[in-house]
Amino acid sequence: MQDSSILLKAVSLNEIEKIAELAKVIWAKHYPEIIGQAQVDYMLQNMYNHESLLQQINEKGQQFYFIISNKEIIGFISVTKEKNDTWMLNKFYVLEEKTGKGTGTIVLEEIKKTIQPKKIHLTVNRKNYKSINFYFKNNFKIDSLIEINIGNGFVMDDFVMVWHKASS
């Protein structure tokens, strides 16, 4: 059963701590078995501290949105406009207990309405099978492989996946 009461709310700068709190909860349940607890801790510390989030917004142009269901914040998504109506889906996280009900698909449709993309690309860990399958179900295709050294001996070993708006 899909929850049609999903909405996106732009995150203000004074709300960015909530992004870090959500990331810690979501990542703790989902990522240790994929990348290990040490890499989870490292990435959370470096990507979700206050200064890093401000930099992602102010310098890199990421637009963060809370995902709200029945007046409760259940996750967040961030996108960056690139060129020619191409967007990067930087982050897309939903509390585990709120997944599997069509929520992610509704959120993708909402973000598409908001940003009006012709193309969206993203990176996803090659061992994150649940997310990869979700993106396949939502018409993303694997475009390439990418390996990013993020420091401290850690690597992001990802697929680049791409969605193209259907021609009318």
PyMOL commands that set and color helices and strands:
alter all, ss='L'
color gray80, all
select helices_A, chain A and resi 13-30+32-35+37-47+50-58+96-98+103-115+129-137
alter helices_A, ss='H'
color red, helices_A
select strands_A, chain A and resi 6-10+63-69+72-81+86-94+119-125+141-151+154-164
alter strands_A, ss='S'
color yellow, strands_A
deselect
rebuild
show_as cartoon
